[in-house]
Amino acid sequence: MYKIHLFPIFGIEFNLIVQMIDPYSKNTKHYLAVDCIIFGFDTVELKLLCIKRDFEPEKGRWTLMGGFLKENESIDEAADRVLFELTGLNDIFLEQLQAYGDKERDHAGRVISIAYYALINSVKFEDIISKDFSASWISINQLPELIFDHSEMVSKALRRLQRRCRSQPIGFELLPEKFTLPQLQNLYEGIFDREYDKRNFRKKILSLGILEKLEEKEKISSKKGAFYYQFDKKKYDELMDSGFNFEI
C-alpha cells in the first residue's frame, strides 16, 4: 500500500507520486459515442433512417441516430441500445464499421464515435420507428448533407455493404419474408447504384439455390403479377458461412 507524503521526496513532486499511483490521472478524458447507420428497403429503393437533431449545435439538421456509451455497457451493447431506442428492434444485422476521432469533428467537445451499420426491412417496421426522434426514411439517392462527419460514415457504410453483398447474401436482410425477383433486383441495383440485365440477374440469383418459389403472386405492380419467393433458410445459412461470388 502506498503512503503519500505532502512534500518532495528525493526531488519527486507530489503530483508525480499521484501519477505513479494512478497512471491514468495525467491523461485527458474524452467522450465516447456510437452512431448507427440504418439502411432500409421499401421494395423499390434503398433508404437511410435519419433524424432531426433537436439540440445545439446543429439543431434542426439531419443526423444519424447516436448516443454516448454508458458506464455499465460495452460498445456493442451501446449500439444495440441506440438501435432499439429508435426502432424497437433486437436481433437484426448490425456490424461495427469504423472509429471516427478527428479532433474537430464535434464542435461541442472532443467526441470519439464508433460507427455501426444496420440492415432492416423498412416496410415491415415502418410503423414502430420512434416518433420521439423525428425520424424519417430518406432515399439513398436524395440524402441531405448530414452533420459532422455523418455523410462520410454513410459513404463508408455503403461501400462496406457493397463488398459484403459480393461475398455474402446479407442484402437479403433488407427484404420482407416473401418478395418478388423484380423487388430483389431493385434492392441490388440500389445497393450497387447500377442497373442489371433482367435475364442475367434472374439466372444468377436462381442458380444460387437459396430461393423457394411460392404459388402466390404480387399483382399490385402489374396485371400479370410476379411470383413471390422466400429463402431456403438452410441454404442461405450455408452461403452466409461459406461465402459466394455475386458478380453479374
Secondary structure, DSSP 8 states (H G I E B T S, - for coil): -----SS-BTTB-HHHHHHHH-TTTTS---EEEEEEEEEEE-SS-EEEEEEE--SSSSTTSEE-EEEE--TT--HHHHHHHHHHHHH---S-EEEEEEEE--TTS-TTS-EEEEEEEEEE-TTTTGGGS-GGGTEEEEETTS----STTHHHHHHHHHHHHHHHHHHS-GGGGGS-SSEEHHHHHHHHHHHHTS---HHHHHHHHHHT--EEEEEEEE-SS-SS-EEEEEE-HHHHHHHHHH------
